[in-house]
Amino acid sequence: MRKRWIMGGIALLLALGAAYSGYWFWLARTFEENLALWIDQQRALGYHISYAAGEPHGYPLAIDMALSHVSIDSPPGEPAWRVATESATLSLAPWSPLSLRIEQGGTAAACSLQWTAAGRDYALSIDGMALTIELSSDGAPPPAVRISSRSAALSQQGRAMASLVEPSGRVDFLAAAADTQSSAEFRLSAHGIAFAPQAPSGEIAVETYDWVVAGQVKGPVPLAPLRAALAAWSNEGGHVELTQFNANWEAKTTVSGDGTVALDQRLQPVGAFSAVVRGYNEAVDAVVAHGLMTPAQGTAVKLWLNARAEKDEHGLKVTLPLTVQDGFLSLGPIKLAQVPHIAWQ
């Protein structure tokens, strides 16, 4: 009897192995065919897509497909943009076929996004990118997107604008019919971000460390060219509610709070937050060092802040309005950094 049970167990394992192998090869073939079908559909819409693909591999724990010399260009007549990378890997887990993971294929294979807006050339370079897209079974927009990378750098006309260390984020897309409903929920973080000076000068970059931003996009965003979509969304009361904001600025100053961000008539961000600040004297010293405030102004601001300060078990703190307005990020009366102008197209 025992021998019969053992033989039956072995036969069952062999049958399950054969069934799984058949499923893996079927899913790999379906994955390959659907990728080719999607690319044909995008080409029919005018997108220029170029790539070379290898055979699916990774049995038994994954279905991987290596891509090389990948580039995607915008259709003719639309604002020019281009996505390119020398190598990338598409990956599916057989037990989670609706979760597509895209990774860069090597340490030197940075992914670049280039676009032109208002006559200026912009470029975003992402190193070590890992992108996961939760696919929808009915062909609807993806319900969730997750991304992480080792670093990212943004430039304008070849000049550095900002750089990030280990940025990551998640966005969940939702159905919204009014500006009181959320069309997306997000959480973004990084271990460092540096804004370069807007013009050549002796100023050093303004840096922050270990920041987290989480919130919700309120109101539906219509399907239209980006600038028109943002204008319509903003005109209908669309805005962003930040439910969490934490950052260490210049290594010694911590800021935490929440608030609201919207777009002004020029489609530039404006925001108002309530921020709890610790290490505010160090923040003033850094602002003076950056040349955004004179030493005399710095002394006056320190006196004003100390008069508003409260003490708790962690030391001194002050609650201040944090604003984004007229191209500057300001903490109360302190201008922390100039916000890069966003040229939507």
N, C-alpha and C positions, 0 to 999 in steps of 0.2 A: 504493500500500500504506500509506504514512504517513498519507494522508488518511483511509483506512478505519479505521486505529487511532484516530485522533483522534475520528472520528465515533462509533466504538464506545465510547470512553472517556466522551464526552459523554452518550451514551445510558445508559451504566451509572450515571453520576452522577445523571441525572434519575430513573432507576428507584429508586436508593437514596434520593434526596430524597423521592420520592413515598411510598416505603415508610415512611420515618421519620416523615413528616407524618401518615400514617395511624395509625402506632403512637402518636404523641404525642396525637392527638385521641381515640384509643381509651383510652389510659391516663388522660387528663384526665376523660373521661366515667366511667370505672371509679372513679377517685378520688372524684369527686363523689357517685356512687351509694353507694360504700362508706361515706363519711362520713355520709350521710343514714341508711343502714342501721344503722350503729353508734349514732347518736344515738337512733334509734327503739328499739333494744335497751336502751339505758340508761334511756330514759324508761319502758319497760315494767317495769324493775326498781325504779322509783320515783324516780329522779333527775329533778330539774326542770332542764331545760336550755333556755336562751333565747339566740338569736343571730340575726344576719342575715348571709347569705353572698353574695358576688359570684360572677361567672362565672370559671371557670378561665382563666388567662392566663399569659404568660411564654414563649410559643413563640419560639425552638426549644430554649433551653437549660434551661428549668425549667417546672414546672407549679405555679403559685401560685394560692392561693385566699384572698381577703381576707375576714376575719370582723370583725364589729363588734357592740358591745353584748353581749359574751359573758358569760354567768353560768351556773354549775353549782351547784346546791344539793343537799345530802344528802337521802336518802329520808326520809319521815316515820317517826318512831319510832326513828331512829338519832341518835347524837350530832350536833349541828348543826355544819355547816361550809359554807363558800361560797367558790368561786373566781370571780373576776371580772376583766375587763379591757375597756377601751373598744374596743380594736382589736388584731387579731392576724393574722398571715399564716401559712398552712399551705403548705409547699413540698416538692415531690419533684423529684429529678433523674431524668430519663427513663432514664438508664443505671443508676440505683440506686433502684428503686421501693420497696424495703423499708426505706428510711431516710427517716423523716418528720421534717421540721424545722419547729418552731414558733417564730416570732419576734414580738415586740411590734411593732405597726404604727406607732408614732410615739414621739417623745421624751417625750411627756406621758402615754403609755399604759402606766402601770405595771400590773403584774399583782398582785392582792392575794389572799391566802388568809386567811380568817377562820374561827375555830372557837371553841367553848366547851368548857371542861374544868374539872371540879370547881367549877362556878359562876363561873368567871372567863372573860372574853373576851380572846382572843388575836388578833393580826393580824401577818401577814408580808407586807411589800410588797417587790416585786422590780422594779427598774428596768432596762430594757434587756435583758430576758431573751431568750436563744436556747436552745431545748430541742430536742435531737435524740433520737428514739426509733427504735431498730433494731427493726423489726417482725418478727414471726414468720409464716412462710407457712402454718403449721398452726393459727393462732389461739391458740397458747400465750402465756404472759406474755412481755413483751419481753426479749430476751437482753441488751440493753445500753441505757443511758440516759446522755446527756451533757447538761450544762447549764452556762451561763455567763451573767453579767449584769454591768452596771456597778456596781450596789450593791444591798444588801438591808437591811431594817430589821425587827426584831422588837419588838413591844410587847405589854404586858399591861395590860388595863383602861385603855388610852389612854396608859400610861407606857412610855417607851422602855426596853427591856431590853438590846438589843445591836444593833450595826450592822456591816456588812461592806462592804469596798471590793473590787470586781472578784472576787467569789467565782466559782468554777468547780468542776466535778466530773464524774467518770465512775463509773458503777456497772455492773458486769457480773454478771448473775444466773446462778447455776449450780445444778445438782441436788445436794442433800445429803441423806443419810439418817441421819447421826449427828453428834454434836457435834465430832468430829474432822475432819469434811469442811466445805468452804466452801460456803455458800449464796449468797454474794456477795463480790465483790472491788471495792474502791473506791479512789479517789484524789481528795482534796478540797484546794483551795488558795484563798488570798485574799491580797491585798496589804495588808489591814488589817482588824482586828476590834476593836471597843470594847465592853466590858461596862459598862453604866450602873450606878450604885449602886442597891442594892435598896430603899433608903428615902431620902426627901428629906434631904439633908445637904450639908455643904460639900465632900464628897469629889468628886474629879474622876474621870472614867471611866478604867478601866484599859485600855490599848491595847497591841496587838501588831501586828507588821508582817511581811509576807511569810512566811506560814506554809503548810506542806504536811503533810497527814496521809494516809497510805496504809495499807491493811490488808485484812483479810478478816473476814467475818461467819461464825462457826463454828456449825454446827447448823442444821437446818431450822426455818423460821418457819411455824407452821401458819396456815391460812386461818381467821381468826376476827376479831371486833372487836379493835381495836388493843391495848387493855389486856390482854385475855385471851390474845391471841397472844403478847405480850411476856412475860407471866407464864409461859405454858407453855414458851416458848423458853428462858427463864432457868432454870426448874425442871429442865429436861432437860440443863442444862450448857451452854446456848448462851452465847457470849461473843464479843467482838471482839478480834482480835489486830492490833495496830498494828505494821506492819513498818517504818514510817518516820514520824518526827515531827520536823519542823524549824520553828523559830519564832524571830523576833527580838522580844523583849519590851522595851517602853519604848525602842525604837530602838537601845539600846546593849548589850543583853544577848541572847546567842544561846543557844538550847536545842536539843539534838538527841538523839534516842534512839529507843527502841521499848518496847512493853509490852502490857498486856492491860486491857480494859475490860469490866465486867459490870454487872448490875443487882442492887441489894440488895432486901430484902423489900418495900420501898416503891416499887420500880421506879425508883429514882434511881441515876444512874451512879456507880460506884466504879471506880477504876483505879490501877494500879501500873506505873511505868515506871522505866527506868534512863536518866538524863539526863546528858549532858555539857554543862556550863554555862561560858560565857565572859562576862566582864563582870559577875560576880556582885556586886561592890561597888556598881555602879550600880543593880543590882536591889534591893539592900537600901536604898539611898538613896531609890528610888522608893516602896518599900513604906512607909518611914517617912513620906514626904511624903503618902501616901494615908491615913495615920492608922491603918494596920493593925499598926503596931509603934512602940514608943516609941524615942526616940533612944538611950537606954541599951541597950535590947534590940538595936537595930541595930548598935551598937558590938560587943556580945558576939557576935552572929551573924557579923560580919565577921572577928573574931578566930578563931572556930571554922572558918569557910570557908577562911581563909588557911592555917590549920594543915593542912587536907586538900588543898590545891591542889598541882597538878603543873604543870610547865612543858614545853612543846614548841616546835616552830618557829613556832607562831602565838601564843605567849604563855601566860599562866596559864589553867588550866582546873581544874574540879573536877567529879567524878562524884558525883551525888546521886540519891536516890530522888525521883521526881516522882509525887505522888499526888493522886487525886480522892476525897475522903472527907468525910462530914459536911457537905456543902455548900460545901467550899472546895477550890480548886486550890492545892496547896502544893508548894514546891520545898525538900525537906529540911525545916528548921524554919521556912521563910519562907512565909507565906500570901500568894500572889500575887493572888488574886481570889476573890470569892464566886461560886459557880456557880449560875445561876438554877435554881430548882426547876421540874422538868418535871411538869406536871399531865396525865398520860395520861387518856384517857376510854375 
